[in-house]
Amino acid sequence: MSGIAGELAGVRRAFAQPTLTLLHQRQAPVVITIFREAFGRNNVPIPTARLHTQVEEHLAQARAAGETDLPTGSGREVCQRWMRGQWLVRSLDDEGREVYTLTSHAQQALELVKNLARDRATLSEHRIATILGTVRRFNAEANPDRSARVGILNTEIARLQAERDRLVDGGDLEGATEDYMLEGFTELLSLVSALPSDFARVEERFATIRGEILAAFRAEDRPAGQVIDDYLARADALMTATQEGRAFEGAFALLRDDGLVTQLREDLTALLEHPLSDGLVSDAERAELRGTVRLVRDGLDRVLVQRSRVTATLKDYIVSRDAARDRELEQVLRQVESELVTWMATTGPRATHDVPLLPARADVGHLRERFHDPADDVLPDPIEVADPDDAPAVSLADLVAQGGPRIEELRARVDAALTSLLPPATLGELFAGLDVDLRRPVEVFGLLHLAADRGWRSEDGEPVGTEDFDAVRPDGSTRTLAVPRTPLPDPDRTRTTETEDHG
């Protein structure tokens, strides 16, 4: 293979990685923006239903802002496509809920976009000094020549001693320039931004090992001991032979050293309190640097949780599944032995018995589709009895005023009105002559009930109109009700009819 062909093959493999497939698609700006808005810099796990809703809301806002090239489908469908692209992963959290997290590929893409969006530093004295210092320290730790190492250390000690003596003797304290501080903060932010994706790669590797262990257990083509030995060897290799594993072990060692953690916090605080830092570091970048230790702790916790899940898988298989199978097999063998003893007691030594190779098929008429759920039998919360002292004080007059129509009193007033010298002509006139406490809106229904009970209605052929009933509520407010006009019977005509009936 020629040089250009080999280089092209390597570039194609790089572009096939999920990181570049994410950045290479047309909708990459929208997807990256949603990831940054939803997960933030710490890649906090998000419940599946909540992320579906957030994706739909973000897409709606982008569409309202005039963006046309957007992912189509519901939030659930979009997230599933992102899972197939290996940018999202769905798992269970400690509480058993389904959550989404960004994969290491998506976090690496976010880191690249963030670095490109940040003002790129040009060639500077700080960068050259950083390169020189890194190379010098690397050589001092890796040089196989003992005398060379000693010479490097002596030179460094002499330089530091001379600088210390100069400062103690009152020498000028050279301050850092603005360009030097900007370059330093840029490199520091770049290093901190790479931490989440590094931890995510270790976490994903443990998740892959867990899936392979479960597949090996289900296949049952190897003894359980070999599967466990293979896991221990691979876990050890992951921590010692891979770059991510060694980084994880180094971060773990850092957090075990309280002195190093304290020194890291103090150095970051001193840098952020530098007089020039206010104009060089934004509030978001300042919060990112202050949360470096917490970022490392969160990444370590997620890796340890994933490793604990692998260990729990092994434990469940060893303690539960194997033990259950062994007990079941032992019970079957004991039952067979018991039946053989019973059979041999009643048969001869040459007796035979046909035993089917497979048991007969069970004829089940009906299978339960729903089984008992203890949660259905949970009693509801007890009803709290209200304290009578907390009830508002209500008098009998208030209760009567809020009650229904007083039929007996209304019947008495109707009878009295019909026997008076000047009886009212209609039901509305009768209502207008009542006392105020008998002119509530509800009393109108009582009068209509009495009128219907006595058969009062308008004469045949007369137009039926309405008349106003001016009702008075218990609080003194008034309301006018339009009620069909109901004439009252003429007492003189009623008495004449009664006299003729008796004659």
RAWOKA-V699121 format. One line per field, one symbol per residue. ss: DSSP state (H for helix, E for strand, C for the rest). psi: psi as a letter, one per 40 degrees, with the letter a starting at -180 (. if undefined). A space follows every 50 residues. Layout:
BEGIN
ss=???
psi=???
END
This chain:
BEGIN
ss=CCHHHHHHHHHHHHHCCHHHHHHHCCCHHHHHHHHHHHHCCCCCCEEHHH HHHHHHHHHHHHHHCCCCCCCCCCHHHHHHHHHHCCCEEEEECCCCCEEE EECHHHHHHHHHHHHHHCCCCCCCHHHHHHHHHHHHHHHHHHCCCHHHHH HHHHHHHHHHHHHHHHHHCCCCCCCCCHHHHHHHHHHHHHHHHCHHHHHH HHHHHHHHHHHHHHHHHHHCCCCHHHHHHHHHHHHHHHHHCCHHHHHHHH HHHHHHCHHHHHHHHHHHHHHHCCCCHHHCCCHHHHHHHHCHHHHHHHHH HHHHHHHHHHHHHHHHHHHHHHHHHHHHHHHHHHHHHHHHHHHHHHCCCC CCCCCCCCCCCCCCCCCCCCCCCHHHHCCCCCCCCCCHHHCCCCCHHHHH HCCCCCHHHHHHHHHHHHCCCCCCCEHHHHHHCCCHHHCCHHHHHHHHHH HHHHCCCCCCCCCCCEEEEEEECCCCCEEEEEEECCECCCHHHHHHHHHH HHC
psi=hiddddddddddddeeiddddddeidedddddddddddeaeefhihiddd ddddddddddddddeehdgiiiiiddddddddddefdiihahadeeihii iiiddddddddddddddihhiihiddddddddddddddddeehehddddd ddddddddddddddddddefihhhiiiddddddddddddddddedddddd dddddddddddddddddddfeiidddddddddddddddedeidddddddd dddddehdddddddddddddddeideddedhiddddddddfddddddddd dddddddddddddddddddddddddddddddddddddddddddddeiide iihhhidiiihhhhdhhhehihhdddehiiiihhhihddeiihhiddddd deaaigddddddddddddeidgiididdddddeiideefidddddddddd dddefhiiihehihaiihhgihideeiihhhhihhhiiihdddddddddd dd.
END
